[in-house]
Amino acid sequence: MDIREEKRGDVIIIGLRGRLDANTSPNVEERLLHLLDHGERRFLLDFSDLVYISSVGLRVLVLLAKNLQKSKGELALAALNEHINQIFTISGFTAIFPIYPTSDEALTHLQIDRRFGAKTPSPADSSVPGGSVQS
C-alpha cells in the first residue's frame, strides 16, 4: 500500500495505491487518525489507484467518518473503480459516503462547502442530477 498526501487549501487529499485489506489497513488507519489528531478536518480519499478493499478496509473508512463527525469534519471519496463501486453499492456505503467521479469534483464540493458554510449534496444525493456514481 502506497499512501500519497497532498494539501489543497484546508483539504487533505489522500491517494491510496494498491490493496486496502487486513495487511494494509492498520497502517492506513494509523496515518488517517494521525492526520485527524493533528488538526486535519477535511479529507478527500482518492481511490483512482486502489484496486481492492476488504471489510477491514471499509471499517477504516467508517472509523474515520465517525471521528470526523465528532469533530465537525468532512469526508469525500473519489474515483472508485467498478469493482470497488460494486462493493460500496452492495454494502450500502454509497448512501453513507459522498462519492464523486473524480478528485477534482470532490475537491470542488469540499471547498464550496467551506466557502458558503453549507453542506453541498454529493452526486449520490437523489436531488443531484445523475444520482449515484457509476464507474
C-alpha positions in Angstrom: 0.0 0.0 0.0 1.3 3.4 -1.0 -0.2 6.4 0.6 0.1 9.8 -1.2 -0.8 13.0 0.6 -1.4 16.4 -0.9 -2.8 19.5 0.8 -5.0 21.9 -1.2 -6.3 24.8 0.9 -7.8 23.2 4.0 -8.4 19.8 2.3 -6.0 16.9 2.7 -6.1 14.6 -0.3 -5.1 11.0 0.4 -4.3 8.8 -2.5 -4.3 5.1 -1.9 -2.5 2.8 -4.2 -2.8 -1.0 -4.0 -5.0 -3.0 -1.7 -6.8 -1.9 1.4 -7.1 -5.1 3.3 -6.2 -6.8 6.6 -2.5 -6.4 5.9 -2.5 -2.7 5.0 -5.5 -1.3 6.9 -3.6 -0.8 10.2 -1.0 1.5 8.5 -3.7 3.5 6.7 -5.8 3.8 9.8 -2.8 5.0 11.8 -2.0 7.6 9.2 -5.5 8.9 8.9 -6.0 9.2 12.6 -2.6 10.8 13.0 -3.7 13.5 10.5 -7.0 13.9 12.3 -5.2 14.2 15.6 -3.0 16.9 14.1 -5.9 19.1 13.1 -7.0 17.9 9.6 -10.8 18.1 9.3 -11.5 17.9 5.6 -10.4 14.6 3.9 -10.6 13.6 0.3 -9.8 10.0 -0.3 -8.7 9.4 -3.9 -9.3 5.7 -4.9 -8.1 6.0 -8.5 -5.2 3.7 -7.8 -7.0 1.5 -5.2 -7.5 -2.0 -6.7 -9.2 -3.8 -3.8 -10.9 -3.0 -0.5 -11.9 -5.6 2.1 -14.3 -5.4 5.0 -11.4 -4.4 7.2 -10.7 -1.5 4.8 -14.3 -0.5 4.9 -14.1 -0.4 8.7 -11.2 2.1 8.5 -13.4 4.4 6.4 -16.3 4.1 8.9 -13.9 4.9 11.8 -12.6 8.0 10.0 -16.1 9.1 9.2 -17.2 8.7 12.8 -14.2 10.7 14.1 -14.8 13.4 11.6 -18.4 13.7 12.5 -17.5 14.2 16.2 -15.0 17.0 15.2 -17.4 18.6 12.6 -15.1 17.5 9.8 -15.9 16.2 6.3 -15.0 13.3 4.1 -15.4 12.7 0.4 -14.4 9.7 -1.7 -13.4 9.9 -5.3 -12.6 7.8 -8.4 -13.9 4.4 -7.3 -13.2 1.7 -9.9 -16.1 -0.5 -11.0 -15.2 -3.3 -8.5 -14.9 -1.0 -5.5 -18.1 0.8 -6.5 -19.9 -2.5 -6.5 -18.6 -3.3 -3.0 -19.8 0.1 -1.8 -23.2 -0.4 -3.5 -23.8 -3.9 -2.1 -22.7 -2.8 1.4 -24.9 0.3 1.3 -21.9 2.6 1.7 -22.9 4.7 -1.4 -25.7 6.0 0.9 -23.3 6.8 3.7 -20.3 8.4 1.9 -20.3 11.3 -0.5 -18.7 9.8 -3.6 -17.6 11.7 -6.7 -16.4 10.5 -10.1 -13.1 12.5 -9.8 -10.9 14.0 -7.2 -11.3 17.4 -8.8 -15.1 17.2 -8.4 -14.8 16.1 -4.8 -12.4 18.9 -4.0 -14.7 21.5 -5.6 -17.6 20.3 -3.4 -15.5 20.3 -0.3 -14.2 23.8 -1.0 -17.7 25.1 -1.9 -19.0 23.7 1.5 -16.3 25.8 3.2 -16.9 29.0 1.3 -20.6 29.0 1.8 -20.8 27.3 5.2 -23.4 24.8 3.9 -23.2 21.1 3.2 -23.4 20.5 -0.5 -25.1 17.3 -1.6 -23.0 14.6 -3.2 -23.8 13.0 -6.6 -25.3 10.1 -4.6 -28.0 12.5 -3.3 -31.1 12.0 -5.3 -31.6 15.8 -5.7 -28.4 15.9 -7.8 -28.8 15.1 -11.5 -27.1 11.8 -12.3 -27.8 10.1 -9.0 -25.1 7.8 -7.6 -21.7 7.4 -9.1 -21.3 4.5 -11.6 -17.8 3.8 -12.8 
